Amino acid sequence: MAMEDDALDVEVRTLGRSKEATEASFDVLEGADDARTCVRQALASRYAGAAKVERIAHVAHLVRGRNQQEAFRLALEEARAGTNTTSYVDLVGQANERGWKEFQVDSEWVEATDRKAQQKQEKLERELAGYKTNLIKESIRMGHTDLGEFFYERGDYMDAFRSYVRTRDYCTTGKHVLWTCLGATKAALAMGNAQHAISYVQKGEAVPDLANEPVVQAKFNAAAGLAQLMLREYGMAARRFCAVHPDLAQDPSWLVSPQDAAVYGALCALAFFGREEMRKRCIENVQFAQVLEHVPEIREMLHGMFCNQHAQGLEILDRLMPMLKLDKYLEEHLDTLQREIRRCALVSYTLPFSTLRLASVAKAFRTDIAGIEAELAGLIGDGQVLARIDSAHKILYARRSDRRRLVFAQALANGRAQLEECESALLRSSLQRHDVCVRPSLSHLQDSQHFSCP
């Protein structure tokens, strides 16, 4: 039993580092005896601070049975490790709504934490007022930064955002501007404001010193990718995640871990990249390959789909879906991404063939003939698959264009364009030869001389 529990810990932590991991599902989560260990191992090494609490709380809302109770218990333990008493009280209330009365608000801890936080806030504000009196720009900037970090830890993301933004007026180096933009981006994402996050990422990327800060650059790419994902701009999100540097793992307090970047980037790329762009940004991208090493099953799925092993890739995706649904930011997009990945796989599978039996397509995509026929009919109706279906014999016939006719039509079009260009050149030459041209008026020349520089 102990060996099975240890294996489950490893499975949850790696999102499928082995075949047993990919067989994980909600049923596995319900039947585990060590849910607390599973969730802790899955999230401890990836996140820290507020990001860790929010991730565990999200998992607590999704799992069922005894494990939901244990997940809430772990979320409360992590919340008590910080200073966000509002989040702690909310979690206790949500647990009580589910009938678990053993979870009670620790009023003494809440009052003590709030009292210490109030004292710390007053101290930081006094120090900031003193810095402003002495007009020390660097100290003022640090004062606003400390206040921003304080508000962020307390869960007051709006005040944290304001404090981070105020540091902009007191920055003296490019690195200071980068940290300002990072703080504002982090707070904006925590508030769910993707547009603000993208705006400050763009401001940060305009700083020349960014080239010397690979970790900061990785954070900007991850944050921009997450913001684009929230806006459902999946293609742009994929480009951002594929540009994430492996050094992102150095800061577990950031909202996105390297594992997240690998999963988000691979899924968005499979759904919305063309083959050439996928080869360039995913397959041959050494930097993204290092990020993919954190999630081997996602890497295997990506390479399998690129090599036209669609059945294998879709099977891996289906096995990973229950675990992926536990992700806070990915959950609401999974159905769309899965549908688009399947669509791209169908288009890619049918493209090389002039004649294809629906039975073979159904077998490759693990469905029945009626289902695959309906899917292909939809793709044909949308113009994504140029073919027709023989419903009687269950055969797909590709509609091939007449290449000979296309070549002749293109040649005639090029000839007409060259003829028009030659006629225009001859007309211009004739006009110049006969001195038929429009010259500027005298008043226009005088006005030009009047406004010209001496």
C-alpha angles and dihedrals in degrees: 000000000000091000091051091050092050091050091052090052090055092046095054093043095054100036089232111341089162137022091265089057093056089056090063114120141158088278089059090050091050094050100045118112094205104048091147091057092045095053093041093051092045095054108021097082095040105048142028137188121358093354091059094049092049093049094050091046090053091051089049090058093051107043120076141217123010092345091062089058091049091047090053089049091053092046090053091049091052091045091054089054088067136045102252099114093168091062090046094052091046092052091051090051092050091049091050090051087061092055100259101133093170087081106085131167112260095225094184092055092045093050093045093047093047091048093051091046091051091050092048092048092051090048093050092047092050091050091048091050089052092050090052091050091053091043094227104159097195092049091047090052092050090047092055090045092052090049090050092052090047094052091045092054089048091053094247095130097167094057089042090054091050092050093049092049092050091060089069092080092056101046114122101176137040090249090059090054090051092054090047092053092045092054093046091048092050093050093045092053091047088055090049093244102139095173093057090047093053091047093056092043088057091048091051093048089055090064111101092215090067091087089068094050110069093168092053090046090051090051091050092050092047092047093047090048091051091048091050089048090053088052090049092241091138099170093054090043090054092052090052096048092047088057094054114124119228089237088079086091090072092079113049091176091072117104095241125050125202088255089056092048090052094049097042094043096047095047094046091045093051090050101045112014123097118229095261094048091047091052092050101041102032115018101038096031104108092191094054090043088063090051090050089056087076090066109033095179091057089049090051091049093049094050092043093054091046090052090051093253089135098158092055093046094048090047091055090048092051091051092050096046097089091053093043090054088066090067113106098216100032101048099085093046099048097090092051093046093047091050093049093046090053091047092052090047092053092049091048093046095052097041100086096048129084092189125023133173114231089221091065092047091049091050092049092050095040098240139104127274094252092053095048090046090055091048093049091046089056092050091048090050090052091049094242094116116043100209145093130233125230097210093186096057096024094235129141115219118195119225104229119196120234100254093189092056092046092052092051092047091050091048091052091048091051090048092052091048092051091047092053090048092051092048091051091050092049091049092051092048091050092050092051092047092053092043092242103150138123114250125194115264123252092249090053091052091049091050090050091051091047094055097037120108116256 
